[in-house]
Each structure stands twice: as structure tokens, then as C-alpha cells.
Amino acid sequence: MSEPTELHLPATSEPLRVAIRRLRWFREAFARQIAELSADTGLTFAIDDRALARIFVDWLREVEAQKPANADERRAYFDFVSALMLRNLLREMPLKAGPLPADADTGRAEFFWPEGFACTLFCLNVRAAVIEQEFDAETQPTPEFFSLRQWWSFRENVRENADAAMGFFDVFTGNNPEWQMPDSFRRRLDRALSAPQARSTLGR
């Protein structure tokens, strides 16, 4: 499976963690991701801008409601809100892919599940950019991101319950997944901190 497509984010004078909370910037960043993925793969997509706006507003409401007061939890929270965004995107899916290119290899995730791959890639790339800016740290997807078996399971589980997207996002980023209540930041953090092995992966 190919390496993730690089995302050239829109220019902003604000920190990315602030810019991503602006609907106009978010829309442009998402559109750029789709355009760059299309250029790289030959895939075509239609974006439902109204659905995307609803997804953003719902996500922002949840982000603000669960924002931690403790500065030491910021890194873990960036992971959480990235996973939450993916859950919301896959739950309402603002994309519709066109026909696959004639030479498409469906053994690659981008052709196996184009819409899901595009949304996942967007969340991974924005998370990576924010973490690099905030913590001067690089991130890389885990080997599971390149496993078609994982993508089969990812797609099937999300079809049954969109919350599963958050656990798979954690798998792809090397964090300890919270499967039972993934949309609760406090539950996620308490569970991770209570497990010695999880502490070594939290915020990776």
C-alpha cells in the first residue's frame, strides 16, 4: 500500500489548533486533501458542502464540551479530537467517490474504500501537522495502516457502529484504543493512564 498523500494545508496566521476551528479554513483544508488525493490516485470525489458544515459544527461542539483544563493533557486531547473528527466524517460521510480508475488496485486501501481512506487521511494529516507545530514531533502511521485486512475490518465495523472509527484511528496512530466509550475523552484518558503499557503509547 502506498504512503499517505501529503497535505499542503491552507495558509493561516493562527496556530493550526486554532485555525482548524474555523469553518472556512476547515473546508479549504478538506477540499485540498481531496484534490491532492485525486491527483495522486486518479480517484474523483463529490463533496457535500452542507453535510461537511454540519459535521464540523457537531465536532466543534463536542471539542469545546470536553476540552481539558489540564495543560498536560493537551497532546492526548489532540489525538482524541482527531479521532472524533474521523468518527463524525464517517458517520455522515460528506464524500461520494466516482468510478475507480481503470488501473485501480483494490488491494490498496485508497481503492478498496475511497471515501473512508480520504477521510482517514485528512484526519491523520491534520493531526500530524498540529502535533509537529505544537510539540515539534513527527508522527507516522503504524504498519496496520498499510494492512488491507485492517481496512476490511475498519469498514465493516464502521458500517455497524461509527464510533468504531475512533478505535481504528488509534490503531493507525499507535495509541491505545478505547472501544467501549471512545467518544468520552475522560474515560479514554483514565483508562490509558491506568494501564502501564498504555502509558508508553499515549500521545505517540
ABEGO torsion letter per residue (X at the ends): XBBBBBBBBBBBABBAAAAAABAAAAAAAAAAAAAAAAAAAGBBBBBBAAAAAAAAAAAAAAAAAABBABAAAAAAAAAAAAAAAAAAAAAAGABBBBBBBAABBAABAAAABAAAAAAAAAAAAAAAAAAAAAAGBBBBBBAAAABAAAAAAAAAAAAABAAAAAAAAAAAAGBBBBAABAABAAAAAAAAAABAAAAAABGX
